[in-house]
């Protein structure tokens, strides 16, 4: 229904919009279009996109997965938790984001070695420090055992559900 609705509009569409669900129930499920892949090239083209000649507003929630989790568990979250962890760990916000994104996506602690290998430009010691400082800033992540438990793909499913409701509303 969304693709039919959008076919009447003029925008930089490259392919139909679809939802990619995970193999396990309630995993993955973000809404994609081929056009979104351009973000990987670091070109600010989405911000310059017009819909029927009008500028669009792109909604991007920073630290969305952490905000979702803090909401689900009724826990407090600093305005910018990545920066808070980075200050304590003595590293960059980007390093913290990279480590936590992978730790939220990893299915088990056994994958920590793979995470460290894939983040070869961050030392193993710093990765361990980032994880520990994360628990300092957000102790509820440890309390509810949310790192290295595969919650990332479940949160992507929630994001997809929100997107589908937004499409229906629109």
N, C-alpha and C positions, 0 to 999 in steps of 0.2 A: 504494500500500500504506500509506503514511504517513497519507494523508487518511482511508482506511478505519479505520485503527487509532485515529486521533484522534477519529473520529466517535462513538466510545463514551465519550469524555471530556467533561467539562463545563468549558468555558473560554470566553473572549471571542472566539470565532471569528466572523469576518465573511464569509469566503470561503475556498475551498480554498487550500491552500498549493501553490505552483508554483515551477518553476525557469525563469528567463528566460535563455536562452542568446543569445550574440551572433551576428551574421551571419557572422563569421569563426570558424573552428574554434578551440576552446579559449579563447574570450573570453566575458566576462560569466559568467552562470551562478549568481549568488547565488540563494538560496531566499527567496521572498517570500510574504507573505500581505497582503491588504488592511489587516489590523489593524496592520501595522508602519508604515503611513503616518502613524499618529498621532504617531510620534516627531518628525516634522517640526514639529509644533505645540508642542513643548517641554513636553508634559504627561507627568509621570512615571507614566503608566498601566501600562506594561509591568512596572515594578517592583512594582506593586500587584496584578498579575494572579494569580488563583488557578487551579490545575488540580485539578479534583475536590476543591475546598475547601482545598487545600494551597498554601502559598507556593511559587513557582518561583524558581530561581536563574538569573538571566540572565548569561550569560558574554559579556563584552565585552573584547577584547584591545586595549589602547591601542597605537597606532602599528602595527597589525597588518601592514600592507603592508611597512613597513620591517623588522619582525621576520621576516616571511617571506623577504624578499630577503636579509637578513643570514644567515639560516639556509641558503638555497639556495647562497649563494656562500661560506659559512664565514667570514664577516666579523664583526668586533666591532661592537656597537651599544650606545651608552650607555643607561642605564635610561630616560631620557626625552630622546630626541634632539631633539624640538621645543624643549624648554627650553634645551638646550645651544646650538642654533642661535640662538634668540631672544636669549640673553645676548650672543653675538658680534655679532649684527646690530642690537642695540639696539631691539628691538620686542617685541611680545607673542607668547606661545606660540601663540595662536589665529591670528595673522597667518602664522606659519611653517606651521602645519598647513594653512591654506587654500591657500597658495602651493604647498606640496609635494604636496598631494592633486591639484591641477590639473596639476602638472608630471609626476607619475607617470601620470596619465591621458592626457595629451596625446600624440598620435601622432608629432609631429615638432617641431623647433625653430621651424618656421614658425608654429606655434600660440601661441608666446609672446606675440605681439601681442594675440591674442584673450584670453589669460589676463590680461594687464595691463589690457585694457579691461574685462573682467568683474570684476576686483578694483579697481574705480575708487577705492575708499577707501584703497588702499595705493599709494603712489607707485611709479612705474616704477623709480626709483633704489633704493627699498627692496626691491622684488621682485628686482632684480638682486643686491642685497647678500645677501638671504636665500638665493638660489641659490648664490652663492659661499661663504657661511658654511656652507651645507649640505655642500659639498664639503670644507670644512675639518674638519667634525665627522665626516663619513662619506666619506672620499676614494674608497672603493670604488664609490660611486655613479657617480663620473666614470670610474674605471678600467674598470668594466663597462658604461658608457654606459647607465644605467638611467633617467635623467630625460629627459623629452620623447621617449620611444621607445614609448609605448603599453603599458607593462607593467601599468598599473592594471587594465585589463579582463582581462588574463591572470591576475592575482592574484585577481580576483573569481571567476574560474573555479575556481581552487584552493580558495577559500573554499566554493564550492558543492559541490565534490567532498568536502571535509571534512564539510559538513553532511549530504550524502547518506549517507556512511559512518556518521555519528552516528545518523541515522534508522534505518538498517538494524540497527545495534547495539542501539538502544533497542527 
